[in-house]
Amino acid sequence: MSTCFVDQVATREILLRVTNVCGVCYSDLHEGDPIYYDLQHYRYLCQECYEKLCEKMNEQCEVLEEEGLFG
């Protein structure tokens, strides 16, 4: 899903200036963690939420299942 997300590594700058929590589950993000910027919803996701969201998306970045990430 590279057209839907930007893969990054959490840096000190990202964590201090943008966010230090996942945009979906609000779990803490730590320096060095793999993080994913959701280009459709303008938020950073942890790896677990990114993987769950990818399973529910088509190639046009549309969510096919609306039950929620944890449903």
Sequence and secondary structure as in RCSB ss.txt:
>XXXX:A:sequence
MSTCFVDQVATREILLRVTNVCGVCYSDLHEGDPIYYDLQHYRYLCQECYEKLCEKMNEQCEVLEEEGLFG
>XXXX:A:secstr
 TTTEEEEE  HHHHHHT SB TTT  B  TT EEEEETTTTEEE HHHHHHHHHTB TTS BS  S TT 
